[in-house]
Amino acid sequence: AQTVTQSQPEMSVQEAETVTLSCTYDTSESNYYLFWYKQPPSRQMILVIRQEAYKQQNATENRFSVNFQKAAKSFSLKISDSQLGDTAMYFCAFLRGSARQLTFGSGTQLTVLP
Amino acid sequence: DAGVIQSPRHEVTEMGQEVTLRCKPISGHDYLFWYRQTMMRGLELLIYFNNNVPIDDSGMPEDRFSAKMPNASFSTLKIQPSEPRDSAVYFCASSRGLNSPLHFGNGTRLTVT
């Protein structure tokens, strides 16, 4: 079975600064996908970024980027130029290439301070 | 694209009552998922459908829970009878294809008293 671990239950960052959220996972699969989802107080789950395991290049979406270390099974999210609207719970998620079961980590509550 | 639409947004009911949660997936998406979110257990997959057919319901807690997808644009999750421990946020999500990201609805917060 796959497991996803987010070891930081809470983090805070000053507005305009950079913050990195950690995620590790455990799998024996070679074909898989990794995601970061954001859940603001509105409760909606919003896809932030996606990484295919077969791609060596780290995914980037505007201010959001990942550091994907496949051998270490690490998938961290970097948020640059943090904004107040980035305040949310962030979930790391793992998807096997052969199945549709998305496994979520326990989440990291990020607070951006003015 | 209106996104995944769930109703109701909030539901408060008494123990023993039947509860029905509804979901309209994004048009063209062939996978539909029901997740439950609690503080204790995080996000759990309950069941998912592919082309309206249930594929994996191993996450459904017990026989009190049932889900249907009568057509490509509608799904229900029913709890009968409801219990206080069913209180949670229930999310519906949909996706197109096997490895595409899931798009979530806004969830239904269920409170069973």
Contacts between the chains, C-beta under 8 A, distances in Angstrom:
chain1	res1	chain2	res2	distance
A	33	B	99	5.9
A	35	B	101	6.2
A	37	B	104	7.8
A	42	B	106	7.3
A	43	B	89	6.5
A	43	B	106	6.1
A	43	B	107	5.2
A	43	B	109	7.6
A	44	B	104	6.6
A	44	B	105	7.8
A	44	B	106	5.0
A	44	B	107	7.3
A	45	B	91	6.5
A	45	B	93	7.4
A	45	B	102	8.0
A	45	B	104	3.7
A	45	B	107	7.8
A	46	B	104	7.7
A	47	B	101	4.9
A	47	B	102	7.6
A	47	B	103	7.2
A	50	B	101	5.7
A	91	B	43	7.0
A	95	B	99	6.9
A	97	B	98	7.9
A	97	B	99	6.2
A	100	B	31	6.0
A	100	B	33	7.4
A	100	B	48	5.7
A	100	B	50	7.5
A	100	B	55	7.2
A	100	B	56	7.7
A	100	B	95	7.7
A	100	B	98	6.8
A	101	B	45	5.7
A	101	B	48	7.7
A	101	B	56	7.1
A	102	B	33	7.7
A	102	B	45	6.9
A	102	B	102	6.0
A	104	B	42	5.9
A	104	B	43	4.2
A	105	B	42	7.7
A	106	B	42	5.3
A	107	B	42	6.9
